[in-house]
Amino acid sequence: MSLRKERCLVNYTKAFFIKLVMTVAVLWIVLGLFFGVSFGDILIISALLTVIAFVGDIFILPLTGNIGAAVGDFILAFLGVWVLGSFLFNNNEAVLSAAFLSALFIAAGELYFHRYLRDHVFEDVDRPNNYNRVNNLQTEFSEDFDTDLDKEKET
């Protein structure tokens, strides 16, 4: 394997574990301290959310940008904690508020994580050659395609 591919693999692996630690920390604070969820359930939810959200970040972040990807992460975290929490948590009455608070704090952390991905993991995401600049466009006018003007000139 070439040195560049190894460095790329190391960067993606490091980013994945940063996201996993961030997700576990947020869910441990929100779910563990405020809602009394066991650490095992927090690890299960964190692992599933991290895998799905990381794959989503790899494909969605370069297309939609930081805010769009953070909104997607909020929706994913909310639905993930809500659905998995309804199966795993003992207190089913507080699942909706636990899911909302968890998703809110995860989305806030994702704003910074996406910035890390753009700066340290992705290559050429924000380079000028990846998009067309609006100020480089030109418009030309011509009479060649106007058949009425051609007929008037002939007469």
C-alpha positions, 0 to 999 in steps of 0.5 A: 500500500502506498504511503498516501493511501496509508495516510488517508486510511489513518486519517479516516480511522482517526476521524471515526474514533473522534466521532465515536468518542464524541457521541459516547461522551454526549450520550453518556452526559445526556442519557446517563446522567439525566435519564439514568440509561445504562452505559451498555445501552449508551455504547450500543446506541453510540456505535450504531449512530457513529457508523451510520452517521460517519458513512453519511458524513463521508458522502453528504458533507462534501455535497451539502456543506456543514449545516446540511450535514449537521441537520442530517446528523440531528435527524439521524440522532433523534430518530436513532435514540428515539427508536433504539431508546424505546426498545432499550430504556426502562423509562419509555415516557422520557424517550422523546425528550431524551432523543431531542436533547441528545440530537441537539447536543450531537448536532452541535458537536457535529458542526465542529467535527465536520470542520475537522473532516474538511481540514484534516481528512478530505482532500480538495473539498474546498478548492476552487477547481471543485466548483464553477465560479459565478463571476467567470460566466459570460453572455454573448448576443447574436443575431444569427439565430433570429430568423425574423431579422435575417428576413428583414435584412434580405428585403 
